[in-house]
Amino acid sequence: MRRVPCRFPATRRSLAVLVGVVLALVGTVGTAGTALADDTEQAGRYVALGDSYSAGPLVPPQTGQPAGCLRSGSNFPSVVAEGTGATDFVDVSCSGATTADFTAPQKVTFGENPAQFDALTGTEDLVTFTIGGNDIGFGEIIQECALRSPQQPLGAACRDFYGDQLNQRIAETAPKIVAALGAIGTRSPGARVAVVGYPALLPDEGPGCFPVVPFSPGDVAWLRGIEKDLNAMLGAQASASGATYVDTYTPTIGHDMCRLPGVKWIEGLLPTSPAAPVHPNAQGMEAMGAAVLAALGAPIPAAA
């Protein structure tokens, strides 16, 4: 039962407009319990929290309120709910969310998403979340890199612009993840908690696919490292808090936004299937869901 309170480089101006779409979509502890044991196939109450990588912006069908959260009925939490046989599934994930939106309402187009922790009643068997990307400025990073990197295709203009700022942002986000896990542990003491990492957005090796994805080889390598550092931080905090960390990066290698349609699970700045730019499509969401189910020891659904 689902219950939701739920370049190509043409001109600098046109690219800025395109990247603005990305920004509009995404900008817009006690120890976790073990109620859902590794050999348990069913969760009773399952609450999904998180940002757009949980919500599934523009992946059909879009469902739930407020509409501005761009929440999909085929997102990875939906895959997990079906795979675990959850009898009470509540998805309050919302595109653009940061850790601050766990404890305070988030204003979105056409409404306001209540504080996500409000969905926790203390009866949860399973809680999942993706969070942290917007805390370090995901939309801003995509915008800056898409505009700066093509100006130095043999350099690394975006890396040079940021220096070590993003590593500092990751470090500053770590205590926010710890606090979120602590609050979940207090609110839902019997729940199994899974921190879900981010999938492989760019090729795991090599120079990328400039200009289709307008990041120079130097910036591709740097951005790849930033994402891995963010995932490593999330994994470390999950482990320290007794939560389960779900690696969605490794199982999505080879399906990044440089791949051809049908192979890529992450859409590029110009999506070729229904999904937000630089976000998982339906196949990507299914793969993330399968990774979560594998980490939980639950059945993995057959590929569509």
Secondary structure, DSSP 8 states (H G I E B T S, - for coil): -B-------S-HHHHHHHHHHHHHHHT-------SS-TT----SEEEEEESHHHH-TT-SSB-SSSGGG--BTTSHHHHHHHHHT-SEEEE---TT--GGGGTS-EEETTEEE--GGGG--S--SEEEEE-STTTTTHHHHHHHHHHHGGG-TTS-HHHHHHTTHHHHHHHHHHHHHHHHHHHHHHH-TT-EEEEE-----S-SSS---TTTS---HHHHHHHHHHHHHHHHHHHHHHHHHT-EEE--SGGGTT-STTS-TTT-SB--SS-SSSS-TTSB-HHHHHHHHHHHHHHHT-------
